[in-house]
Amino acid sequence: MEASQTPAGSLSWRLSSHPITLLTFLAFRASSLLVYLFGVIFTENMVMIFIITMLLLAADFYYLKNIAGRRLVGLRWWNEVDPSTGDSQWVFESSEPGARTVNSTDSRFFWLAMYSQPLLWVALAILAIVRFKLMWLPLVAIALTLTITNSLAFSRCDKFSQASNLAGSAFSGGNIAGALASNMASRLFTFGRG
């Protein structure tokens, strides 16, 4: 089927707005799983597989967090630590509403890969337990930590983005919520003067 005949939002990388970003994102997501599976099935050299899988997981985490999320769905997150108190806070960033249209194909690939990878690592953890290959569990635990952290952060970022878009549209001029907000603000400032 030709790319022009494929409906928007289908899982065809040819419909992507950023095909190189998408293919790199999918390659990082798949490579750590494939190297781990290759190591468990075909080799007993756990150290080499551990190191290669960790490097791929770290590259996937970085690429997803800083490049793929921003380019494919317009979302980005990071963690800030207040130096005076030591408190940690997640910061979410999304593209301005209307400034950028998210491609439905990119979005489907992104969210499908985002939620399926932790599930696959859970399945691999269960498989390691069933096959009594418990020495592989620390690697699976690290993989789960990294993939779940990204999944949770991007989910929160998406919810934050949708909430801020809703709030922005609710308080834009010409609607009831905007009129109520401006009326309340003007009363607050006139009350303080009088």
Salt bridges, closest charged atoms under 4 A:
GLU44 OE2 - LYS133 NZ 3.73
ASP60 OD2 - ARG29 NH2 2.94
GLU93 OE2 - ARG76 NE 3.94
